[in-house]
């Protein structure tokens, strides 16, 4: 393969941390494949670290054409400066058309810095990507103005066209053990990071995520009115054998822990039933629940946007509805 | 311009050569009758054992052993093979290890590591181990994109 066949492709940053739970890279490869087929180019995954053989094979199995690898002891731990140096140099040399990454905690730190280095734009937390059939430009759909509208952003002048995408927005391709591809090892210069030195790293104990695995999820919003009202959701969840989620205002108010946050900056859930109580339906929140099979919304405002996506809606004060609902369930179960 | 190395890889099984993943590679010419070669052939999807064939000499260019798909063929050096759970080891009659092959099992694939210090029919060093990889230090390493035909030439991938 000559350099020419590596040029102008669709690149995906390979975030393999906690690989078997964190699937965002695989989801972006799948989306990247669709974009690459439209643009008649290749999907390349960037893989930085030490002894990352397994992940190179996994990315090929999930649809990558090429995996571009940098292996070095100093790349073992995710460090934004050293990773930026490597990827920026590659991007300057191979001039990718599109560069995608997950809107994870690392992606949110890494991609803005990389975009600045490459003097290009970045659309953060996109909820969709497509190719404009007339111009071939990447249409990056992202919430704007507090989530009240969706903006379609194009990067018409600069390359690469960069975007971060929230996990679970796209579906990954199934593992294909018969897939073949290419692995490319460009030369790298890893400079010792003089400002940050990793003394020790320790894997955080990852417990099963009850919220993301739950079949029934009850979500509370600021419309509940108080922390005490929010606490009733736990009783409701116990009766229904479900889990409790929260919107951003609820977490900011201290009614719920950050780990219960759903939406663009939190978790994405796909329960069979989701009961949304006192939530208006802001886009930042609904991004995280749109895959739910059935949505039941309870809100006092009949014009609340949440009713547009709900399968069943109930207009009423949550302070009145919730106790009735609990009482009914207690009597029946 | 930025220099790069590349090879074809499989989602199923690869070898680790020259610090790179490769689904198959060959050093030397397997179609010759008496010269050195080391063939790590492509493992088709569904099989899990690596396919190593070789004609191996000692430092003084004497033929020690021929391997045909992991089985001993001609064996003037009276070498012996020791299988174990994840691979095998070939011993020289002197008691030294000639070549060791281990396959690492991942969640969805396999990686075979070869450790050997091998010489050709002129007594020149052709491959040696470094870290976990085998490195070709004399002659060309040709990567394979498909299994090599029986007794076939090593057409460049």
Interface residues (C-beta under 8 A of the other chain):
Chain A: X1 X3 X6 X20 X51 X53 X54 X56 X57 X58 X60 X61 X67 X71 X89 X90 X93 X94 X175 X176 X177 X178 X179 X180 X181 X182 X183 X184 X185 X186 X187
Chain B: X1 X2 X3 X4 X5 X6 X7 X8 X9 X10 X11 X12 X14 X16 X19 X20 X21 X22 X23 X45 X106 X107 X108 X109 X111 X132 X145
